[in-house]
Amino acid sequence: MFEPWIGPHYKSDGGVFAGTRVLVLGESHYARKAEEVGTAPEGFTDEIVRWFGLAAHNNPFFRDTVRAALGLPPGPIWKEHSAHFWNSIAFYNYVPVLVDGRAHADGGNARRPENWMFEAGAEPFLQILDRLEPEAVVVCGLTLWDWAAPHLDGFEGKPRDVIFYDDGRSVFSRIHHPSYQKFDA
């Protein structure tokens, strides 16, 4: 299981959301080598957030998450706000192990988690919710929402029919995955 990124202002008034505890729930991390698939290297999430979030190296997920959350227009302005945003939130990927990130031509599975990987994410996700006590959870991706929502306290019905859900502790919202080609922040 990967440990979540917890920004230093996650629980403070100095963050982007003025003390509101926001958890951004991503889907998965990716391996470049077949032998890494199914592992969870220590410190991996922190390294990824430091590289793409704090140092603002261009990556569609990190760029468009900042743009959507802060209502920023297209263009490089997101870089000015990236570190402040990522330092204000917690970030966790639902799938608790590395997914094969290699292209089909290289023997990979086109960067999609297998069902067992999603299934393995349910219990760790609930543990993270208990530990971080977020007030708001932004679920990035409709497929991820389909896997995560049924595990929330009291959730009933078809996940795709629900955009917002309040389980009494946190308000959950689903958005398209920020890496989705047609994502419009």
Backbone bond lengths (Angstrom), bond angles and torsions (degrees), N, CA, C in turn:
res aa  C-N    CA-C-N  psi(-1)  N-CA   C-N-CA  omega(-1)  CA-C   N-CA-C  phi
1 M - - - 1.445 - - 1.534 108.64 -
2 F 1.303 115.56 137.67 1.453 120.71 175.95 1.526 109.68 -82.39
3 E 1.312 116.16 144.66 1.455 120.85 172.44 1.530 107.86 -81.32
4 P 1.321 117.30 147.02 1.461 119.55 178.97 1.528 111.67 -74.79
5 W 1.317 114.91 156.87 1.465 121.51 166.72 1.523 105.40 -80.19
6 I 1.323 116.65 130.14 1.466 120.83 175.29 1.520 106.39 -125.36
7 G 1.323 115.63 106.91 1.452 120.56 -179.59 1.518 111.08 -62.69
8 P 1.336 117.48 148.24 1.463 120.29 -178.23 1.532 114.39 -61.97
9 H 1.325 118.05 -17.08 1.468 121.20 179.09 1.536 111.82 -108.25
10 Y 1.331 116.20 16.39 1.469 120.69 -178.32 1.528 112.15 -54.39
11 K 1.305 116.94 -40.10 1.466 120.21 -177.47 1.525 112.44 -112.42
12 S 1.327 117.79 20.44 1.466 118.96 -176.92 1.521 112.07 -118.80
13 D 1.308 114.92 159.33 1.460 121.02 178.19 1.521 112.34 -70.01
14 G 1.338 117.86 -12.58 1.461 121.32 -177.74 1.514 114.07 -80.02
15 G 1.311 117.66 -1.85 1.453 121.20 -178.26 1.514 112.88 -85.61
16 V 1.306 114.66 173.87 1.464 122.52 -179.70 1.530 111.28 -57.32
17 F 1.310 117.61 -36.20 1.460 121.29 -173.97 1.524 112.93 -102.22
18 A 1.323 117.47 22.05 1.470 124.63 172.48 1.524 113.20 51.03
19 G 1.325 116.40 46.92 1.450 120.40 175.59 1.508 115.39 92.69
20 T 1.305 118.85 -8.63 1.461 121.06 175.71 1.524 107.89 -74.25
21 R 1.318 116.29 127.23 1.462 121.52 -179.21 1.528 109.30 -80.26
22 V 1.330 115.96 110.21 1.466 122.76 -178.48 1.525 109.38 -112.69
23 L 1.321 115.14 126.61 1.461 122.39 174.35 1.518 108.50 -108.15
24 V 1.326 116.91 123.33 1.461 121.69 172.10 1.517 106.06 -95.35
25 L 1.327 115.91 120.14 1.461 121.79 -178.32 1.520 109.31 -102.65
26 G 1.323 115.22 110.23 1.457 121.07 175.62 1.518 109.69 -92.73
27 E 1.317 115.12 177.80 1.458 119.37 -176.53 1.520 112.99 -90.87
28 S 1.350 117.62 -57.80 1.459 118.49 -170.82 1.521 113.01 -161.31
29 H 1.329 114.05 158.50 1.464 123.30 171.29 1.530 107.16 -101.15
30 Y 1.336 116.47 159.03 1.455 120.61 -174.22 1.515 113.64 -123.59
31 A 1.332 114.54 145.58 1.462 122.54 176.92 1.521 109.20 -100.75
32 R 1.309 115.47 145.97 1.469 120.84 175.64 1.519 111.80 -94.58
33 K 1.330 116.60 -16.33 1.459 121.81 -177.73 1.520 109.59 -121.77
34 A 1.320 117.15 140.31 1.465 122.05 -177.54 1.524 111.96 -56.86
35 E 1.322 117.45 -37.81 1.472 119.95 -177.36 1.531 113.18 -69.93
36 E 1.330 118.20 -12.75 1.465 121.49 178.15 1.524 112.61 -87.94
37 V 1.334 117.06 -18.99 1.467 121.42 -177.87 1.527 109.29 -59.48
38 G 1.328 116.08 133.56 1.459 121.87 178.83 1.513 113.93 88.69
39 T 1.322 118.11 -1.45 1.466 121.26 177.72 1.527 109.63 -99.36
40 A 1.322 115.68 168.70 1.469 121.59 177.76 1.532 108.28 -137.91
41 P 1.331 116.86 81.58 1.464 119.70 -177.82 1.534 112.04 -59.31
42 E 1.311 114.99 136.82 1.460 121.32 179.69 1.530 110.50 -61.61
43 G 1.321 116.29 136.76 1.465 121.97 176.95 1.521 114.77 76.34
44 F 1.316 118.45 6.69 1.465 122.35 -174.57 1.525 112.05 -62.32
45 T 1.330 117.04 -48.46 1.464 120.13 -178.41 1.526 110.75 -62.13
46 D 1.319 117.39 -42.95 1.472 120.27 177.56 1.524 110.95 -58.13
47 E 1.323 116.92 -45.16 1.473 120.41 -179.76 1.528 111.08 -61.21
48 I 1.310 116.66 -43.56 1.468 121.29 -179.08 1.530 110.33 -63.43
49 V 1.329 117.09 -46.99 1.470 119.91 -179.15 1.529 110.63 -66.09
50 R 1.305 117.78 -39.66 1.471 119.75 178.47 1.535 110.96 -62.64
51 W 1.326 117.53 -40.03 1.457 121.51 -178.11 1.527 111.93 -72.91
52 F 1.328 116.82 -52.56 1.465 120.44 -174.07 1.527 113.96 -90.29
53 G 1.320 117.31 -30.05 1.454 120.28 -178.67 1.516 113.20 -90.59
54 L 1.330 116.49 -57.08 1.461 119.87 -175.92 1.520 112.80 -75.94
55 A 1.330 117.11 -42.05 1.473 120.11 179.37 1.528 111.48 -84.91
56 A 1.331 116.86 -8.08 1.472 124.03 175.34 1.527 113.40 56.77
57 H 1.354 115.61 40.75 1.464 118.25 170.08 1.522 107.20 -73.00
58 N 1.292 116.68 136.83 1.462 121.44 -171.28 1.528 112.25 -64.94
59 N 1.308 115.61 121.31 1.455 124.56 176.33 1.523 105.61 -148.31
60 P 1.335 118.33 129.17 1.474 119.78 -175.40 1.530 114.25 -53.50
61 F 1.329 117.40 -42.57 1.461 118.82 -178.39 1.527 111.01 -62.71
62 F 1.315 117.12 -51.64 1.465 120.86 -176.25 1.529 111.43 -68.48
63 R 1.304 116.94 -43.09 1.470 121.51 179.27 1.525 110.93 -61.10
64 D 1.320 116.29 -51.55 1.469 119.33 -173.48 1.517 113.23 -76.93
65 T 1.321 117.93 -23.06 1.463 119.78 172.61 1.527 109.64 -65.83
66 V 1.327 116.74 -44.68 1.470 120.73 177.70 1.524 110.04 -62.84
67 R 1.322 116.73 -47.23 1.469 120.33 -178.58 1.532 111.12 -59.68
68 A 1.334 117.08 -45.44 1.462 120.41 -177.72 1.528 111.29 -67.17
69 A 1.321 116.91 -45.06 1.462 120.53 -176.82 1.527 112.41 -66.08
70 L 1.326 116.24 -34.22 1.464 119.64 -176.15 1.526 113.45 -103.06
71 G 1.330 117.31 -0.03 1.459 120.57 178.72 1.516 113.50 66.70
72 L 1.324 116.37 37.36 1.462 120.90 -177.22 1.528 111.41 -88.54
73 P 1.312 117.85 147.61 1.465 121.15 178.48 1.536 110.61 -75.88
74 P 1.331 117.23 165.61 1.468 119.93 174.99 1.524 110.17 -58.79
75 G 1.304 115.46 153.72 1.456 120.37 179.15 1.510 111.45 118.81
76 P 1.304 117.41 179.78 1.466 122.06 -172.53 1.526 115.70 -76.01
77 I 1.318 118.90 -1.80 1.464 120.58 -177.78 1.532 112.27 -58.66
78 W 1.342 117.68 -26.47 1.462 120.73 -178.82 1.532 111.65 -57.67
79 K 1.354 116.54 -31.15 1.466 120.32 -177.63 1.528 111.83 -61.22
80 E 1.326 116.81 -34.77 1.472 121.30 179.71 1.526 111.98 -64.32
81 H 1.315 117.56 -25.65 1.459 122.81 -173.46 1.525 113.72 -108.42
82 S 1.311 116.87 -8.61 1.456 121.30 -171.53 1.528 113.13 -59.54
83 A 1.313 118.05 -53.48 1.467 120.25 -176.78 1.528 111.29 -61.54
84 H 1.316 117.74 -42.26 1.471 120.49 179.78 1.533 110.27 -61.79
85 F 1.337 116.42 -42.43 1.465 120.20 178.73 1.527 111.10 -62.02
86 W 1.349 117.10 -54.67 1.465 120.21 -175.64 1.517 112.01 -65.97
87 N 1.322 118.45 -27.38 1.461 121.10 176.19 1.524 112.02 -76.43
88 S 1.331 117.14 -9.87 1.465 122.14 -177.02 1.523 113.65 -99.55
89 I 1.305 117.34 -8.59 1.467 120.32 -172.88 1.529 111.13 -126.62
90 A 1.321 114.77 173.07 1.463 121.25 167.47 1.528 105.72 -108.26
91 F 1.321 115.55 148.13 1.464 121.24 179.72 1.518 108.31 -133.96
92 Y 1.324 114.84 134.75 1.465 120.42 -179.04 1.517 108.40 -146.63
93 N 1.329 116.17 140.04 1.460 121.08 173.52 1.521 109.32 -98.83
94 Y 1.317 116.40 131.38 1.465 124.05 -175.71 1.523 112.46 -62.80
95 V 1.323 117.01 -45.63 1.466 120.86 -179.35 1.536 106.88 -71.94
96 P 1.345 117.34 121.08 1.463 119.99 -169.78 1.527 116.18 -84.39
97 V 1.336 117.82 6.38 1.469 121.60 -179.76 1.527 109.19 -139.23
98 L 1.335 115.49 163.89 1.462 120.20 177.52 1.528 111.28 -68.05
99 V 1.320 114.78 137.71 1.465 123.62 178.43 1.523 107.74 -98.91
100 D 1.317 116.33 150.23 1.465 121.11 178.62 1.526 109.06 -64.51
101 G 1.308 117.11 111.70 1.455 122.48 -178.30 1.508 114.07 -97.60
102 R 1.325 116.52 5.43 1.469 119.72 -179.15 1.530 110.46 -78.10
103 A 1.299 115.83 151.05 1.468 121.84 176.51 1.526 110.16 -68.21
104 H 1.334 116.22 158.53 1.470 120.89 176.19 1.522 110.98 -52.93
105 A 1.317 116.69 -42.35 1.470 121.34 -177.18 1.528 111.48 -61.56
106 D 1.328 116.76 -24.05 1.463 121.05 179.97 1.528 112.20 -99.66
107 G 1.339 116.89 9.55 1.461 121.26 178.99 1.512 114.57 95.45
108 G 1.313 117.65 4.09 1.457 121.64 -178.08 1.513 113.41 -85.49
109 N 1.326 115.83 -177.41 1.464 121.09 -178.62 1.525 112.46 -115.92
110 A 1.317 117.04 31.61 1.466 122.78 174.95 1.523 113.54 61.12
111 R 1.316 117.05 35.80 1.456 122.85 171.49 1.529 114.14 62.67
112 R 1.298 118.16 37.81 1.460 121.11 176.66 1.520 109.87 -117.77
113 P 1.322 116.90 131.61 1.464 119.41 175.31 1.531 110.01 -65.60
114 E 1.315 114.64 146.93 1.462 120.02 173.87 1.526 107.92 -81.50
115 N 1.340 116.96 158.97 1.466 120.41 -177.78 1.519 112.85 -55.25
116 W 1.331 117.50 -39.81 1.465 119.87 -178.92 1.531 110.98 -61.77
117 M 1.319 116.69 -30.21 1.463 120.48 179.63 1.530 110.90 -69.17
118 F 1.334 115.72 -42.25 1.469 119.01 175.78 1.531 110.28 -64.52
119 E 1.331 116.24 -44.64 1.466 119.92 179.94 1.526 111.48 -58.83
120 A 1.326 116.53 -38.68 1.464 121.46 179.99 1.529 111.72 -68.90
121 G 1.323 117.93 -16.68 1.453 121.31 -177.56 1.513 115.46 -84.28
122 A 1.319 118.26 -15.49 1.466 120.83 -173.54 1.528 112.94 -60.85
123 E 1.312 117.98 -55.74 1.474 120.81 -175.99 1.527 111.97 -65.72
124 P 1.345 120.00 -45.62 1.465 118.55 176.61 1.533 112.89 -59.66
125 F 1.327 116.92 -36.95 1.466 120.49 178.04 1.528 110.81 -60.71
126 L 1.312 117.25 -45.32 1.468 120.48 179.18 1.526 110.79 -64.18
127 Q 1.324 117.73 -36.39 1.461 121.39 176.11 1.531 111.31 -63.85
128 I 1.329 115.97 -40.69 1.474 120.70 178.63 1.532 109.90 -64.22
129 L 1.331 117.17 -41.81 1.470 119.86 177.33 1.524 110.67 -59.42
130 D 1.325 117.19 -44.33 1.468 120.51 178.88 1.529 111.09 -63.40
131 R 1.308 116.89 -41.14 1.458 121.52 -176.25 1.530 112.58 -72.25
132 L 1.340 117.18 -44.60 1.464 120.82 -174.42 1.526 113.56 -87.15
133 E 1.309 117.65 -22.20 1.465 123.23 -179.14 1.528 112.49 48.11
134 P 1.328 117.63 54.16 1.466 118.80 179.83 1.528 110.54 -68.55
135 E 1.330 114.52 148.80 1.459 119.86 174.41 1.525 110.41 -89.46
136 A 1.336 115.74 -27.02 1.463 121.94 178.64 1.515 108.46 -137.36
137 V 1.331 116.06 138.00 1.463 122.28 178.06 1.523 107.36 -127.20
138 V 1.328 115.93 122.78 1.457 121.77 176.87 1.517 107.16 -101.98
139 V 1.324 116.25 113.35 1.461 122.38 -177.68 1.528 107.80 -93.37
140 C 1.318 115.57 115.73 1.472 121.92 -174.09 1.527 111.33 -93.20
141 G 1.310 115.24 94.01 1.461 120.54 175.53 1.518 112.09 127.22
142 L 1.320 115.75 135.96 1.461 120.82 -179.59 1.523 111.82 -71.29
143 T 1.333 117.63 -37.22 1.465 120.00 176.81 1.515 109.79 -64.53
144 L 1.310 116.72 -42.46 1.468 120.42 177.94 1.525 110.34 -61.37
145 W 1.314 117.30 -42.88 1.467 121.26 178.55 1.529 110.47 -58.48
146 D 1.342 116.68 -40.56 1.465 120.64 178.68 1.531 111.87 -59.39
147 W 1.334 116.62 -33.36 1.463 120.54 179.94 1.531 111.99 -84.84
148 A 1.315 118.00 -39.78 1.462 121.42 -173.57 1.527 113.33 -79.58
149 A 1.315 117.78 -44.18 1.469 121.71 -172.32 1.523 114.15 -55.90
150 P 1.336 119.86 -44.40 1.473 118.49 -178.47 1.527 114.58 -60.89
151 H 1.322 118.55 -14.96 1.461 121.70 -179.70 1.528 113.01 -92.75
152 L 1.326 117.36 -3.36 1.457 120.97 -179.38 1.521 110.37 -79.44
153 D 1.325 116.23 144.49 1.464 121.48 -179.16 1.521 111.18 -52.78
154 G 1.335 116.36 122.57 1.447 121.76 173.99 1.518 116.13 77.70
155 F 1.327 118.10 0.99 1.466 119.49 -176.72 1.525 109.89 -69.51
156 E 1.332 115.15 134.09 1.470 121.56 177.70 1.513 108.95 -137.32
157 G 1.301 115.42 158.28 1.460 120.23 175.41 1.512 112.89 92.15
158 K 1.331 114.04 -173.30 1.460 121.43 -179.17 1.526 108.83 -82.70
159 P 1.343 118.19 125.26 1.467 119.82 -178.44 1.531 113.78 -54.85
160 R 1.329 117.82 -39.39 1.469 119.74 -176.21 1.525 112.64 -66.04
161 D 1.327 117.62 -15.79 1.462 120.82 178.00 1.532 112.15 -84.51
162 V 1.336 117.23 -6.28 1.458 122.39 -174.33 1.530 109.87 -117.61
163 I 1.321 117.10 124.41 1.467 121.16 178.45 1.521 110.27 -98.89
164 F 1.335 117.31 -38.59 1.462 123.09 177.66 1.517 108.37 -123.80
165 Y 1.335 115.81 145.27 1.455 120.19 176.53 1.517 109.01 -146.28
166 D 1.313 116.93 134.16 1.457 122.90 177.69 1.519 107.53 -114.52
167 D 1.334 116.54 114.98 1.467 119.31 -179.43 1.524 112.07 -93.03
168 G 1.328 116.18 9.42 1.454 120.39 -179.86 1.522 112.97 96.44
169 R 1.319 116.99 -18.85 1.472 121.57 177.24 1.522 111.09 -114.61
170 S 1.340 114.96 -38.33 1.469 121.30 -176.24 1.519 109.51 -137.34
171 V 1.330 115.24 150.78 1.455 120.71 171.40 1.521 105.83 -100.31
172 F 1.322 116.07 126.42 1.457 122.70 -178.72 1.521 108.64 -106.83
173 S 1.313 116.00 139.48 1.461 120.00 172.83 1.517 107.87 -133.67
174 R 1.302 115.33 150.00 1.461 119.65 177.78 1.520 108.87 -113.91
175 I 1.317 114.56 143.10 1.459 121.14 174.73 1.524 107.30 -133.53
176 H 1.313 116.12 163.97 1.460 118.42 171.10 1.518 107.96 -62.24
177 H 1.303 115.93 154.39 1.466 119.69 178.64 1.522 108.59 -64.28
178 P 1.333 118.51 130.06 1.476 120.65 -178.34 1.530 114.56 -59.92
179 S 1.334 117.98 -18.63 1.469 120.22 176.40 1.534 111.85 -86.11
180 Y 1.318 116.77 -7.19 1.460 122.25 179.62 1.532 108.83 -59.72
181 Q 1.304 116.41 132.79 1.463 121.93 -172.91 1.531 112.83 -55.62
182 K 1.328 117.43 -34.38 1.460 120.81 -177.52 1.526 112.26 -98.29
183 F 1.346 117.14 12.48 1.467 120.47 179.47 1.510 109.32 -61.01
184 D 1.316 116.46 132.50 1.456 121.08 -179.88 1.523 108.68 -124.78
185 A 1.319 115.02 101.30 1.455 119.43 -179.85 1.510 109.03 -68.73
